[in-house]
Amino acid sequence: MDQLKSAAAPEKAADSLDLTKTGEGLRDLLHKLTPGSRDVLDRMEAGKKDISQEEWTGLCKELEALGAISKDDFQYTQAGWRVIPLGYWGEDGEFVRYDTVSIMKNKLPDVGHSRGGQWICPDEYDWKGDPLAYLDNWMKSLYSWRSDMARARKEDGSPKYSDFSPITDQINSCQKVTDLVRALWKCEEGAGL
């Protein structure tokens, strides 16, 4: 019976670095980064708030190319763009659209496009040169929005929404990239690079 359960369980995608490994995997990753990306990490660790959107996107693109983060992680955490989930596909195959609260309305300008239940739009105003603060602010917005919608009820008192995974996936990607950057800092300190 256990063999059937394990055979039926989907395999975990091997698209990201396992942060539970020893520092060897992180040190290897750190050594594979270009000097420009290591410089970005050094400046961030030193508390510099002068990281450009292009530098952050370049570092994240390298992390994606090296398999440390997934394509979705990269998309959800790049600078200058926001990917806003519009809803989810219900059990009946119908698209259930989320309510757009005020904190999200200013993120949905006239310019942008929809792709697979997500709105992709430029975000030129939140970047202040500190990538982790940028991600933290976005996670706080997403948590708040998700909490508000979790409290929403239909007329009969039942929950208005049954699936928040598109929002949760973005929060998890932001947290994963933040954790990876901090783990690389610690690894760098220990390696004396």
Disulfide bonds with the S-S distance in Angstrom:
none
